[in-house]
Amino acid sequence: MEHIVTVQKAVTAFADWNEPTDAELDAIELESPLILAEVELLDAQIKAMDHPENEVDTRRIRRARNRVLAARRDVANRTVAALPGGAA
């Protein structure tokens, strides 16, 4: 039983290092609109699989794809703007 306690102490000794850094949290926050748009697209595609194709589903998927593209553009633009140095 003493061995298990020793292993537990060794595992929890490194718990502080396993937390995300502030930079990683900022990157997640930067990409969260893109992640949500991709989830919305996936939801639209799943809904369309349940029944025969119709115009409403086609529009829903097209709008969701456009939101994903817009979110990707915004993330790319914010990433470039955040880089040090910038354009001259």
N, C-alpha and C positions, 0 to 999 in steps of 0.2 A: 504494500500500500504506500509505503514511503516513496517508491519509485514514481508512482502516478503523481504525487504531489510535486515532486521535483520536476517532472515534465511539465506540469501545469505552470509552475513558476517560470520555467524557461520559455514557454509559449507566450505567456502574458507579458514577459519582460520586453518583447519587441512589438507590442500592440500599438504604441505611439507611432512607430515608423510605418505602420500599415495604413494610416489615415491619408486621405488625399491632401495634397498641398494646396495652397491658395491659388497657385497658377493652374492646377488641374481643375479646381472648382470653377475658376473663371472660364476655362475652356469649355466645360460642360454647360455653363450658363450661356455662353456665346452660341453653342450649337443646339440648345434646347428648342428654339423655334423650328429648326430643320428636323429634329427628331420627331416633334409633334406633327409636322406636316407629313413626314414619311409614314407615321402611324395612321394618320387620317387616310392617306392613299391606300394603305394596306387594308384598312377597314372597308373602304369603298370597293376594292377588288374582291374582298371576301363576300360582301353583300351581293355583288353581281354574280357570284358563282352559285348562289342558292336557287336561281330561277333563270329562265331563258333571257337572253340579252334584250334590253329595251332602251329607249332613248333616254330615260331618266338616269339609268345606271351609266350610260355612256357619258352623259354630261357631268355626272358626279365624279367619275374617274378623271375626265379631262380637267375639271376644275382642281381636283386634288393634285394632279400632276403639275399643273401650273403653279400651285402654291409651293410644291416641293422645289420647282425650278427657281421661283422667286426667293425662297428661303436659302437655297444654295448660293444664289447670287449675293444675297445680303451677307451671308457668313463669309464668303470670299472677299467681299469688299471691306468688311470690318476687319478681317484678318490682315489684309494688305495695309489698311490704314493704321493698324496697331503696330506694325513692324517699325523698329527704330531706323532712322535715317531718312526714309521716304524718298520721293522723287525730288530732283532739284528744280 
